[in-house]
């Protein structure tokens, strides 16, 4: 499993090669969908940290922190990491996993072609992992509004992808 920023950087690189622009909202949703498909296709998530159920859908906090400076504008720089020992910013490594590369190749174009507001709509449908998490939180505390891997898995098992 990978740092979400590494996956986002791979999506950005590929998108830029195709002439596509992505906002932080696009990147959040595309990474969420890629992660769900990878979970089903390969038996494990591609991203090692949990998605949180924020107002506009599933969010990886590290991606939000990396790309919030762009606001609603297209992202123009790759995510980086801070080295607390050297107190410097460093580049993140590229994706080397064949299974992750395969998942991105298989699904990226499909989700990249959907406008951000429609991707948000897909995550907000009734009984999606985001909806289930937000609904359950009304009855039971969920610190961080974590969307469970099991909830994501059940949802993506039921999806068909043409």
Backbone torsions as a table, in degrees:
resi	resn	phi	psi	omega
1	UNK	NA	152.8	-171.9
2	UNK	-120.9	159.4	168.8
3	UNK	-61.8	136.1	-179.2
4	UNK	-57.6	-33.2	-178.8
5	UNK	-66.2	-32.8	177.9
6	UNK	-66.7	-42.6	178.0
7	UNK	-64.9	-45.8	179.5
8	UNK	-59.9	-41.3	179.2
9	UNK	-62.4	-39.3	177.9
10	UNK	-64.9	-42.2	177.4
11	UNK	-61.9	-45.2	178.8
12	UNK	-61.1	-47.6	-179.7
13	UNK	-56.9	-48.3	-179.2
14	UNK	-65.4	-42.0	179.2
15	UNK	-61.9	-45.2	179.5
16	UNK	-61.5	-37.4	177.3
17	UNK	-63.1	-29.9	179.7
18	UNK	-89.4	-2.5	-179.3
19	UNK	83.9	18.8	-179.0
20	UNK	-95.2	149.3	171.7
21	UNK	-111.5	143.4	177.6
22	UNK	-127.3	135.0	170.9
23	UNK	-89.3	172.5	177.6
24	UNK	-62.7	-33.5	177.9
25	UNK	-64.5	-43.0	175.9
26	UNK	-57.9	-50.1	-175.7
27	UNK	-61.6	-42.8	178.8
28	UNK	-57.7	-49.4	-174.8
29	UNK	-71.8	-41.6	179.2
30	UNK	-62.1	-43.6	178.4
31	UNK	-63.2	-37.6	177.4
32	UNK	-61.2	-49.3	-178.4
33	UNK	-66.8	-41.5	177.1
34	UNK	-60.3	-42.6	179.7
35	UNK	-61.1	-43.3	179.4
36	UNK	-64.1	-43.4	178.4
37	UNK	-66.4	-38.8	178.5
38	UNK	-63.1	-39.9	178.1
39	UNK	-56.7	-44.0	-179.5
40	UNK	-75.4	-45.2	-175.7
41	UNK	-71.5	-29.9	-173.1
42	UNK	-125.6	1.3	173.7
43	UNK	81.1	4.8	176.9
44	UNK	-153.5	154.0	176.3
45	UNK	-67.1	154.9	174.8
46	UNK	-87.0	-21.5	-177.9
47	UNK	-108.3	131.2	-172.1
48	UNK	-80.7	-16.3	-179.6
49	UNK	-103.6	158.2	-176.8
50	UNK	-77.1	148.7	169.1
51	UNK	-82.7	146.5	178.1
52	UNK	-112.6	146.4	-178.5
53	UNK	-88.6	86.3	177.8
54	UNK	-88.1	173.3	-176.1
55	UNK	-54.9	-41.5	-177.3
56	UNK	-95.1	18.9	176.3
57	UNK	114.5	-169.2	-179.3
58	UNK	-64.2	135.9	-176.4
59	UNK	-136.3	139.5	166.6
60	UNK	-97.7	117.5	-176.1
61	UNK	-57.3	-39.6	-178.3
62	UNK	-63.9	-32.5	176.8
63	UNK	-71.4	-40.6	177.2
64	UNK	-59.5	-47.8	-179.4
65	UNK	-62.5	-36.9	-178.3
66	UNK	-73.5	-33.9	-170.5
67	UNK	-115.6	0.6	-177.5
68	UNK	-62.5	-25.5	179.3
69	UNK	-61.7	-19.7	180.0
70	UNK	-85.2	-12.0	-179.5
71	UNK	56.6	-128.3	178.9
72	UNK	-92.5	3.9	-178.5
73	UNK	-86.5	160.2	177.3
74	UNK	-60.1	143.6	176.1
75	UNK	-72.7	133.4	-178.0
76	UNK	-119.6	-3.9	179.6
77	UNK	-133.1	149.1	174.8
78	UNK	-72.6	155.0	173.9
79	UNK	-68.3	148.9	177.3
80	UNK	-127.8	175.8	177.6
81	UNK	-124.3	152.0	177.2
82	UNK	-100.5	127.6	176.2
83	UNK	-91.8	106.1	-175.4
84	UNK	-69.5	-22.0	179.8
85	UNK	-77.2	-48.3	179.8
86	UNK	-86.5	-12.1	-178.8
87	UNK	56.8	45.6	179.6
88	UNK	-133.8	160.4	174.3
89	UNK	-90.7	137.8	180.0
90	UNK	-130.6	155.0	176.1
91	UNK	-72.1	150.7	175.8
92	UNK	-91.1	149.2	-179.5
93	UNK	-71.3	159.4	176.5
94	UNK	-76.5	166.5	175.1
95	UNK	-72.0	128.1	177.6
96	UNK	-113.9	-10.9	-178.2
97	UNK	-73.3	125.6	178.6
98	UNK	-63.2	-37.8	-178.2
99	UNK	-67.1	-37.7	177.4
100	UNK	-68.4	-43.8	176.6
101	UNK	-58.1	-42.4	179.4
102	UNK	-63.1	-43.9	179.7
103	UNK	-62.1	-44.9	179.9
104	UNK	-63.0	-43.8	178.9
105	UNK	-61.7	-39.5	-176.3
106	UNK	-71.2	-37.7	-169.2
107	UNK	-115.1	-16.0	-172.2
108	UNK	-59.3	-49.1	-175.6
109	UNK	-59.7	-38.1	179.2
110	UNK	-59.4	-49.9	-177.0
111	UNK	-77.8	-30.9	179.0
112	UNK	-66.4	-23.7	-178.7
113	UNK	-83.9	-5.8	-179.2
114	UNK	-97.3	127.3	178.0
115	UNK	-58.8	150.2	-175.6
116	UNK	-54.0	-43.6	-178.0
117	UNK	-64.3	-30.1	176.2
118	UNK	-74.7	-36.1	175.5
119	UNK	-62.3	-41.1	176.3
120	UNK	-60.2	-44.7	178.7
121	UNK	-59.5	-39.0	177.9
122	UNK	-63.3	-37.4	-179.1
123	UNK	-77.3	-19.9	-176.6
124	UNK	-94.5	0.5	-179.9
125	UNK	-62.1	156.9	179.2
126	UNK	-59.3	135.3	177.6
127	UNK	70.5	14.0	170.9
128	UNK	-76.0	163.8	178.0
129	UNK	-54.9	-38.8	177.0
130	UNK	-62.0	-48.2	-179.2
131	UNK	-63.2	-45.2	180.0
132	UNK	-60.2	-45.3	-179.0
133	UNK	-63.9	-45.5	-179.7
134	UNK	-66.0	-39.4	-179.8
135	UNK	-66.9	-46.0	179.4
136	UNK	-64.1	-30.7	-178.9
137	UNK	-66.9	-18.8	177.2
138	UNK	-72.4	-23.3	-177.7
139	UNK	-105.8	-27.8	-172.3
140	UNK	-143.0	135.8	-178.5
141	UNK	-61.6	138.4	175.9
142	UNK	-139.3	88.7	-179.2
143	UNK	-59.0	127.5	-179.4
144	UNK	83.4	-4.1	-178.9
145	UNK	50.3	47.6	-177.3
146	UNK	-68.9	130.7	173.5
147	UNK	-90.6	116.8	-174.2
148	UNK	-69.3	148.3	176.8
149	UNK	-60.0	-39.0	179.0
150	UNK	-62.2	-39.5	178.3
151	UNK	-65.8	-42.4	177.5
152	UNK	-63.5	-44.6	-178.5
153	UNK	-60.8	-46.8	179.7
154	UNK	-59.6	-40.0	-179.3
155	UNK	-66.8	-49.1	-175.7
156	UNK	-72.4	-24.2	174.3
157	UNK	-62.7	-30.1	-178.4
158	UNK	-87.9	-4.1	-178.7
159	UNK	-84.5	144.5	170.1
160	UNK	-110.4	144.3	-177.5
161	UNK	-132.4	115.8	-178.5
162	UNK	-94.3	NA	NA
